[in-house]
Amino acid sequence: MYGLLTQSGRFAYLSGNKIANLTATGSSTATVEGLRSSNAFESFVINNYVGDVKAPAMNSTGTWLTGIQLLSAGLHQVYHNTVYLNASSTGSNFSSTALQMNTAAARHIIANNILYNTSTPSGSGFTAAMVKLGTGLLPANYFNASGNNLYYAGTPGSNRVIYRNATDQTSDQTICDFLNRSVNQSGATRDAYSLSSTLSFTSTDPMSSNYLHINTSTGTAVESAGQALTLVTDDYDKDTRSSTAPDIGADEGSFTPLTPSISIGDTLVQIAEGVSEGARNAAILRLDVALSGAVIPPNLTRLRFSTLGTTSAAANLDSARVFFTGTNPVFSTNAPRFGSTIAAPSGTMTFNGNLPLYCNDTFHFWLVYDLKCGSAGDSVDARGIDMVIGGTTYNITPSNPAGKRRIASPMSGTFTVGGSSPNYSTLAAAISDISLRGLNGAVTLNVRAGHTE
């Protein structure tokens, strides 16, 4: 059963529809979808209300009751829709999803949608906001323009998930789990401004003119949380949308914004191992920024550090930059950078950018230096000054953690390991020093008789 189905054509423009009050009472494995788009070339799905889709006898481990189904190898542009499911079934296994992507070759831009599913799963079934069929984490053609969606599937749990890959049998229970996958996969930026929150609708009665409209008397996360889209200038009711910060979903209005209590905490960690002269991307400080209480992701727009503690910035430092490893506390030069590289840093270093802190978690930033040659014996260091998040300035604390990195010349020659008065007490220490300092000639490690580790 389909509320609205397009297929076989080259183009489809599906806009301004209310698709609701659908109940499949027949086969327990029948397909039940509010809207299916399966055009071969391009489809636009804009400003639709989809809800009250039910299958009270569905019993299947492979079929999902679905709000919007995207099924073809074409380009699906899905903007400003509101999907609300609240179904249940007497079947032993029942699954539902607000949106499903069903073809690996398809291309998707999914933005400014409410994908809200409070259905009751049963057996091995799931309640999901979004589902993908086909192997792989997310569709390779889930484009970076996707984002600013509100995903909700009830209280997160093993069978209530934001995202489910029904082929690989993997799930993201929370919005942070999903955004770590979506934002960080292959350096993607999609969904960086997506969120999860409960909503209050004015009416869930399909016969009401206010069906799935946003309740204006309570705070809502959809207010001004969308991205500006030149293609969509009005809403389902033909009300003009904001040209800069539209509301998420099919209903544009003057809603009450949420006013969550955001908490920002930080920890500055000193990297204290020795480092070779001329080293590139030598990590000096790790800044851990802990965000809590946010609903709409705030932007980090500035980080400031100082070269204080370095023996001589002019003699020791060639350049400085900041890497962002997301919620992963392990340093990688393959991670994206925040701000621009600063040449010949000395004194205050200011890094400007526009990075959404996309969920309530701890994010990791790394201040690194490129070092000059000929400065063995000196030390390099840095101190934190402040950061600007959501327009508010926060001091970095502690600003000056203990320790610094001593510059050593590259290694060559013969060194002893173990025994009496060795150069290195263990092979691990010797190898670590080689890794840090690099080589400028042959190195021989003589392991003393009887040494074990």
Backbone torsions as a table, in degrees:
resi	resn	phi	psi	omega
1	MET	NA	133.8	178.5
2	TYR	-128.8	137.6	171.9
3	GLY	-76.1	-39.8	177.3
4	LEU	-147.8	126.8	-175.7
5	LEU	-132.0	129.0	170.5
6	THR	-123.9	141.6	179.8
7	GLN	-161.0	157.5	172.3
8	SER	74.0	-22.9	179.7
9	GLY	-80.7	173.0	179.8
10	ARG	-84.7	-39.6	-176.7
11	PHE	-128.9	150.4	171.8
12	ALA	-147.4	138.6	177.0
13	TYR	-125.3	103.2	-174.1
14	LEU	-110.1	102.3	-171.8
15	SER	-143.1	143.9	173.2
16	GLY	71.1	33.4	-180.0
17	ASN	-107.2	144.8	169.1
18	LYS	-110.1	110.8	-175.7
19	ILE	-114.3	107.9	-172.4
20	ALA	-158.0	173.0	176.9
21	ASN	61.5	46.9	177.3
22	LEU	-108.5	124.7	178.7
23	THR	-133.7	121.0	176.5
24	ALA	-96.4	118.4	-176.7
25	THR	-109.3	2.9	-175.2
26	GLY	-91.3	-124.9	-173.5
27	SER	-54.5	140.2	-178.3
28	SER	-71.3	-14.7	-179.9
29	THR	-114.1	14.9	-177.6
30	ALA	-66.9	149.3	174.6
31	THR	-74.6	129.3	179.4
32	VAL	-131.5	109.0	-175.6
33	GLU	-137.2	138.8	176.8
34	GLY	-69.9	-51.5	-178.5
35	LEU	-138.1	129.1	174.9
36	ARG	-122.8	126.4	175.7
37	SER	-112.9	117.1	-178.8
38	SER	-136.6	41.9	178.0
39	ASN	-77.7	147.0	-171.1
40	ALA	-74.0	-24.9	-173.2
41	PHE	-115.9	-59.6	-175.5
42	GLU	-155.5	138.8	175.4
43	SER	-136.3	148.1	175.7
44	PHE	-119.3	124.8	178.8
45	VAL	-121.4	104.6	-165.7
46	ILE	-137.6	135.6	170.3
47	ASN	55.9	46.1	176.8
48	ASN	-110.7	146.6	168.5
49	TYR	-102.6	126.7	179.1
50	VAL	-129.8	123.1	-179.4
51	GLY	-171.9	-178.4	179.7
52	ASP	52.1	41.9	176.4
53	VAL	-97.6	125.2	-171.0
54	LYS	-136.8	151.7	174.8
55	ALA	-146.6	77.9	-169.2
56	PRO	-66.4	-9.6	178.4
57	ALA	-115.7	6.6	-176.5
58	MET	-61.0	134.8	178.9
59	ASN	-145.6	94.9	-175.0
60	SER	-156.9	144.5	174.1
61	THR	-96.0	-6.8	-176.9
62	GLY	-120.6	-13.2	-178.9
63	THR	-107.4	135.3	-178.5
64	TRP	-113.0	132.6	165.5
65	LEU	-67.2	127.7	-165.4
66	THR	-132.5	139.2	173.5
67	GLY	-76.6	-63.6	177.8
68	ILE	-121.9	128.1	178.4
69	GLN	-115.3	126.5	178.5
70	LEU	-108.9	108.1	-169.7
71	LEU	-135.7	89.8	170.7
72	SER	174.6	173.7	179.0
73	ALA	-91.6	13.0	-178.3
74	GLY	-85.6	-170.8	176.6
75	LEU	-95.4	120.5	178.7
76	HIS	-106.0	116.9	176.2
77	GLN	-108.4	111.6	-171.1
78	VAL	-119.2	108.6	-171.9
79	TYR	-130.2	137.9	167.3
80	HIS	54.0	45.3	173.0
81	ASN	-103.8	152.0	173.0
82	THR	-117.3	117.2	178.3
83	VAL	-116.1	125.8	178.1
84	TYR	-133.5	115.5	176.8
85	LEU	-113.9	140.5	176.7
86	ASN	-149.4	64.0	-172.5
87	ALA	-108.1	167.4	174.4
88	SER	-153.2	168.9	-178.3
89	SER	-148.3	149.8	173.9
90	THR	-82.3	-4.9	179.4
91	GLY	-67.0	156.6	-178.5
92	SER	-67.1	-31.7	-179.4
93	ASN	-131.8	122.5	-176.6
94	PHE	-140.7	126.5	178.9
95	SER	-127.8	151.2	178.5
96	SER	-148.4	153.3	178.1
97	THR	-148.6	142.1	177.4
98	ALA	-68.6	-36.8	-179.4
99	LEU	-143.2	142.0	179.5
100	GLN	-133.2	131.9	173.4
101	MET	-105.1	121.4	-164.2
102	ASN	-122.6	10.6	178.1
103	THR	-141.3	122.0	-176.8
104	ALA	-61.7	-31.2	-177.0
105	ALA	-80.5	-10.0	-177.5
106	ALA	-69.4	156.8	175.2
107	ARG	-113.2	139.5	-172.4
108	HIS	-132.8	133.6	163.5
109	ILE	-125.2	112.3	-173.6
110	ILE	-123.7	109.4	-172.3
111	ALA	-143.2	144.2	171.6
112	ASN	63.7	32.3	-179.6
113	ASN	-105.4	149.7	167.7
114	ILE	-97.8	116.5	179.2
115	LEU	-117.6	91.6	-164.5
116	TYR	-121.5	117.3	-174.8
117	ASN	-134.4	111.9	177.4
118	THR	-113.6	23.5	179.4
119	SER	-63.5	163.0	-179.2
120	THR	-102.2	115.0	178.3
121	PRO	-77.1	159.7	175.1
122	SER	-140.3	153.2	179.0
123	GLY	59.1	-126.6	178.6
124	SER	-90.7	12.8	-177.4
125	GLY	-80.7	171.9	-177.0
126	PHE	-132.8	152.1	163.4
127	THR	-108.8	121.0	-174.5
128	ALA	-133.5	152.2	171.2
129	ALA	-81.6	-38.7	-179.2
130	MET	-144.9	139.4	-178.0
131	VAL	-130.5	143.4	173.0
132	LYS	-122.0	138.3	169.7
133	LEU	-105.0	142.0	-176.7
134	GLY	110.5	151.3	-176.6
135	THR	-70.3	161.4	179.0
136	GLY	102.6	158.7	-175.8
137	LEU	-62.6	-68.8	177.0
138	LEU	-128.3	160.6	176.9
139	PRO	-55.9	135.5	178.5
140	ALA	-60.4	-26.6	-178.7
141	ASN	-104.7	32.5	169.5
142	TYR	-88.8	95.5	-162.0
143	PHE	-72.7	157.1	-177.7
144	ASN	-64.2	-19.6	177.2
145	ALA	-69.5	-13.1	176.6
146	SER	-69.1	142.6	178.2
147	GLY	158.1	-177.4	179.5
148	ASN	57.0	35.8	175.3
149	ASN	-97.8	150.6	172.1
150	LEU	-104.2	117.8	179.5
151	TYR	-108.8	135.5	176.9
152	TYR	-152.8	134.3	178.6
153	ALA	-137.7	28.2	-177.0
154	GLY	87.0	-171.8	178.2
155	THR	-62.9	123.6	-176.0
156	PRO	-55.1	138.9	178.7
157	GLY	-165.5	-178.7	-175.8
158	SER	-62.5	-26.7	178.9
159	ASN	-118.6	11.3	172.6
160	ARG	-126.2	105.8	-167.5
161	VAL	-132.4	149.9	173.7
162	ILE	-69.5	-42.3	-175.1
163	TYR	-139.4	140.8	179.5
164	ARG	-138.6	126.9	168.5
165	ASN	-93.2	106.5	-172.4
166	ALA	-74.8	-16.2	178.1
167	THR	-87.4	-50.0	179.3
168	ASP	-78.1	-11.7	-179.6
169	GLN	61.7	44.1	176.4
170	THR	-120.8	150.8	-175.9
171	SER	-138.9	155.0	168.1
172	ASP	-116.9	109.2	-175.5
173	GLN	-71.6	-42.2	-173.8
174	THR	-109.1	165.5	177.8
175	ILE	-64.7	-32.6	177.7
176	CYS	-67.5	-41.3	176.2
177	ASP	-57.6	-47.0	-177.4
178	PHE	-66.6	-43.1	-177.1
179	LEU	-70.5	-32.6	174.1
180	ASN	-62.1	-33.5	176.3
181	ARG	-75.6	-49.0	-172.2
182	SER	-73.4	-45.0	-177.6
183	VAL	-71.9	-40.0	-170.7
184	ASN	-91.0	-11.5	-177.3
185	GLN	-67.6	114.4	176.2
186	SER	55.9	35.3	176.7
187	GLY	71.5	20.1	-178.5
188	ALA	-70.2	157.7	176.6
189	THR	-117.5	3.7	-177.9
190	ARG	-63.5	149.9	176.0
191	ASP	64.8	10.8	-178.0
192	ALA	-61.2	-26.4	-180.0
193	TYR	-109.2	16.8	174.5
194	SER	-79.5	163.5	-171.9
195	LEU	-153.3	173.8	175.3
196	SER	-136.4	132.8	-178.1
197	SER	-163.6	152.7	170.9
198	THR	-71.9	155.4	-179.8
199	LEU	-131.1	155.0	172.9
200	SER	-119.0	120.1	178.5
201	PHE	-97.8	146.5	177.2
202	THR	-62.2	-40.2	179.0
203	SER	-151.7	142.8	171.7
204	THR	-112.7	15.9	175.8
205	ASP	-88.9	115.8	-177.3
206	PRO	-58.2	-22.3	-179.2
207	MET	-82.3	-9.4	-178.7
208	SER	-82.1	144.3	175.8
209	SER	-70.0	-14.8	178.1
210	ASN	-102.2	21.2	-177.6
211	TYR	-56.4	123.0	178.6
212	LEU	58.8	18.8	170.7
213	HIS	-76.3	151.7	-176.1
214	ILE	-76.3	134.2	177.7
215	ASN	-66.9	123.2	-176.7
216	THR	-83.9	-7.8	-174.6
217	SER	-93.6	-5.6	178.9
218	THR	-126.2	155.7	178.5
219	GLY	-65.5	142.8	-178.0
220	THR	-139.1	143.9	-179.0
221	ALA	-76.7	-12.0	-176.0
222	VAL	-80.6	-16.7	-175.7
223	GLU	-60.8	117.9	175.4
224	SER	56.4	25.0	-175.9
225	ALA	-100.3	4.6	-179.7
226	GLY	-90.5	170.0	173.4
227	GLN	-96.6	145.9	-179.2
228	ALA	-67.8	130.4	180.0
229	LEU	-128.2	116.7	-178.7
230	THR	-65.9	-22.8	-178.8
231	LEU	-73.7	-25.6	-174.5
232	VAL	-118.0	106.8	-175.7
233	THR	-108.7	-9.6	176.8
234	ASP	-142.3	178.8	-177.3
235	ASP	-110.0	-168.5	-179.6
236	TYR	-55.5	-39.3	-177.6
237	ASP	-87.5	7.3	-177.7
238	LYS	70.1	17.5	171.8
239	ASP	-73.4	138.9	-177.2
240	THR	-67.1	133.7	177.8
241	ARG	-88.1	152.6	172.2
242	SER	-60.1	137.4	179.8
243	SER	-83.8	-7.5	-178.0
244	THR	-118.5	-39.4	-177.2
245	ALA	-144.1	75.1	-179.6
246	PRO	-70.3	164.8	175.7
247	ASP	-79.4	153.3	175.5
248	ILE	-78.1	141.8	177.1
249	GLY	99.2	-175.0	-174.6
250	ALA	-82.7	-8.5	-175.2
251	ASP	-113.5	119.0	174.6
252	GLU	-100.9	136.5	-179.5
253	GLY	-166.8	-178.2	175.5
254	SER	-98.9	80.7	-174.5
255	PHE	-90.6	167.6	177.6
256	THR	-86.5	118.5	-179.8
257	PRO	-72.4	152.0	171.9
258	LEU	-69.0	147.0	176.5
259	THR	-125.1	69.6	-178.5
260	PRO	-68.7	156.2	176.2
261	SER	-91.3	103.0	-177.5
262	ILE	-87.8	135.1	177.3
263	SER	-119.1	132.2	178.3
264	ILE	-117.7	125.2	173.7
265	GLY	-126.8	156.3	-179.5
266	ASP	-147.8	156.2	174.2
267	THR	-137.4	132.2	178.4
268	LEU	-107.8	122.6	-174.7
269	VAL	-112.8	127.9	178.7
270	GLN	-84.0	134.1	169.9
271	ILE	-93.6	120.7	-168.1
272	ALA	-116.0	0.9	-179.6
273	GLU	-68.7	158.4	173.9
274	GLY	-62.8	161.8	-177.5
275	VAL	-145.4	146.8	-177.5
276	SER	-79.8	143.3	172.5
277	GLU	-61.0	143.2	-178.4
278	GLY	79.8	4.5	-178.3
279	ALA	-64.5	145.9	175.5
280	ARG	-104.1	142.2	176.6
281	ASN	52.7	46.4	176.8
282	ALA	-78.8	114.3	-178.2
283	ALA	-67.9	131.6	-178.9
284	ILE	-110.9	-48.0	-179.4
285	LEU	-132.9	145.8	168.4
286	ARG	-114.9	121.8	178.3
287	LEU	-102.2	119.3	177.8
288	ASP	-102.8	119.1	-178.0
289	VAL	-110.8	115.6	-178.4
290	ALA	-100.8	122.6	-179.2
291	LEU	-112.0	134.6	175.1
292	SER	-145.1	152.7	175.8
293	GLY	84.6	-3.0	-177.9
294	ALA	-83.0	144.5	171.5
295	VAL	-108.4	-52.5	173.6
296	ILE	-93.5	127.0	-174.5
297	PRO	-59.6	125.3	174.7
298	PRO	-80.7	155.2	179.4
299	ASN	-95.2	135.2	166.6
300	LEU	-87.4	121.5	-175.6
301	THR	-115.8	-12.5	179.7
302	ARG	-156.2	139.4	167.9
303	LEU	-126.4	137.1	177.1
304	ARG	-129.3	132.8	176.0
305	PHE	-129.9	173.4	176.0
306	SER	-132.6	150.7	177.3
307	THR	-83.7	6.5	-179.6
308	LEU	-54.7	139.1	-177.6
309	GLY	101.3	-18.0	175.2
310	THR	-76.8	138.6	-177.8
311	THR	-54.7	-52.7	177.7
312	SER	-151.2	106.7	-179.5
313	ALA	-57.8	-39.8	-177.6
314	ALA	-66.3	-38.9	-176.7
315	ALA	-86.5	-25.6	-171.1
316	ASN	-102.4	-30.3	-167.4
317	LEU	-110.3	127.3	176.7
318	ASP	-93.4	-41.9	179.6
319	SER	-162.8	168.0	179.4
320	ALA	-140.8	148.1	176.6
321	ARG	-154.1	170.1	179.4
322	VAL	-124.5	129.3	173.8
323	PHE	-103.1	148.9	179.7
324	PHE	-121.1	114.3	-178.5
325	THR	-103.5	20.5	177.4
326	GLY	62.2	-133.0	179.6
327	THR	-91.3	6.2	178.7
328	ASN	-91.7	120.1	-176.5
329	PRO	-83.1	11.6	-179.1
330	VAL	-101.2	128.9	-177.1
331	PHE	-70.5	141.1	176.0
332	SER	-151.3	132.5	176.1
333	THR	-76.5	-5.7	174.9
334	ASN	-85.4	-7.0	180.0
335	ALA	-72.1	156.1	175.8
336	PRO	-66.1	157.8	179.1
337	ARG	-99.9	151.8	171.8
338	PHE	-106.9	121.6	-179.2
339	GLY	76.5	-172.3	-176.7
340	SER	-101.3	159.9	174.7
341	THR	-69.7	136.4	178.1
342	ILE	-102.7	119.3	178.1
343	ALA	-82.7	143.0	177.7
344	ALA	46.5	58.1	-177.4
345	PRO	-66.3	141.5	177.4
346	SER	-158.5	120.4	-176.8
347	GLY	82.2	-138.8	-176.5
348	THR	-70.3	132.6	176.1
349	MET	-116.2	121.4	-177.9
350	THR	-112.2	122.5	178.1
351	PHE	-112.9	118.0	-178.9
352	ASN	-108.4	142.0	178.6
353	GLY	-163.3	-165.4	178.8
354	ASN	-148.9	79.3	-171.4
355	LEU	-112.7	118.8	175.9
356	PRO	-72.9	129.7	171.3
357	LEU	-87.1	96.5	-155.6
358	TYR	-81.7	-4.6	174.3
359	CYS	-160.7	169.9	-179.8
360	ASN	-80.0	94.1	-175.1
361	ASP	-159.0	-172.8	177.0
362	THR	-107.0	126.8	-178.1
363	PHE	-109.1	149.5	-171.0
364	HIS	-122.4	127.2	179.3
365	PHE	-122.0	143.7	-175.3
366	TRP	-126.7	118.6	171.8
367	LEU	-85.6	125.0	-178.4
368	VAL	-127.2	154.8	175.8
369	TYR	-119.2	148.6	158.8
370	ASP	-97.1	125.4	-173.9
371	LEU	-98.3	151.3	175.5
372	LYS	-83.9	159.3	174.8
373	CYS	-83.3	160.5	176.2
374	GLY	81.2	21.3	-178.1
375	SER	-123.5	26.9	179.2
376	ALA	-59.4	139.4	-178.8
377	GLY	97.7	-23.3	175.1
378	ASP	-78.6	174.7	178.4
379	SER	-128.0	148.6	175.7
380	VAL	-117.7	143.9	-174.0
381	ASP	-155.9	174.2	176.0
382	ALA	-159.8	163.6	176.6
383	ARG	-133.2	148.3	176.2
384	GLY	-84.4	145.2	177.1
385	ILE	-113.4	-70.7	-179.4
386	ASP	-161.4	173.9	177.2
387	MET	-144.6	152.1	179.1
388	VAL	-115.6	118.2	-179.7
389	ILE	-127.9	124.3	-179.8
390	GLY	59.4	30.5	178.7
391	GLY	84.2	-3.5	-179.2
392	THR	-107.5	137.0	179.3
393	THR	-90.1	129.2	178.1
394	TYR	-121.2	130.5	174.7
395	ASN	-70.6	142.1	176.1
396	ILE	-83.8	125.2	-178.9
397	THR	-133.1	142.5	-11.5
398	PRO	-67.8	148.9	-177.1
399	SER	-78.7	-22.7	-174.3
400	ASN	-139.5	75.8	178.0
401	PRO	-64.4	152.4	-175.5
402	ALA	-65.1	146.6	174.8
403	GLY	107.4	167.9	174.8
404	LYS	-163.4	171.5	-178.9
405	ARG	-105.5	122.4	179.5
406	ARG	-86.5	132.8	-178.7
407	ILE	-83.0	129.1	178.9
408	ALA	-122.2	153.2	177.8
409	SER	-77.0	154.8	176.8
410	PRO	-57.9	154.7	-172.4
411	MET	-93.0	148.8	167.4
412	SER	-161.9	153.6	178.1
413	GLY	115.1	-164.9	-176.8
414	THR	-113.0	135.4	-176.5
415	PHE	-134.1	148.5	-178.9
416	THR	-100.4	150.0	179.4
417	VAL	-129.6	123.7	177.9
418	GLY	79.6	175.9	179.6
419	GLY	77.4	-155.6	-176.4
420	SER	-85.8	129.4	177.1
421	SER	47.0	57.5	-178.3
422	PRO	-81.8	163.6	169.4
423	ASN	-67.2	-36.2	179.6
424	TYR	-137.1	136.6	-179.0
425	SER	-76.2	-25.4	179.8
426	THR	-139.3	158.2	173.2
427	LEU	-62.2	-37.5	-180.0
428	ALA	-59.9	-40.1	178.8
429	ALA	-66.8	-39.2	178.9
430	ALA	-64.9	-45.2	-179.4
431	ILE	-65.5	-38.3	177.8
432	SER	-62.5	-41.6	179.8
433	ASP	-66.3	-39.8	176.7
434	ILE	-61.8	-42.7	-179.8
435	SER	-62.5	-39.2	-178.1
436	LEU	-75.0	-41.1	-171.1
437	ARG	-91.8	-26.1	-175.0
438	GLY	78.9	179.3	-176.6
439	LEU	-124.8	146.3	169.3
440	ASN	-126.9	17.1	178.4
441	GLY	178.6	-174.7	-179.1
442	ALA	-69.9	142.0	177.3
443	VAL	-123.7	128.8	176.4
444	THR	-116.6	129.5	176.9
445	LEU	-109.1	114.5	177.7
446	ASN	-95.9	111.0	-179.9
447	VAL	-87.2	121.3	-176.2
448	ARG	-66.0	147.6	179.2
449	ALA	-57.5	135.7	177.2
450	GLY	88.9	-7.2	-177.8
451	HIS	-75.8	131.3	175.1
452	THR	-132.5	157.1	174.2
453	GLU	-162.5	NA	NA
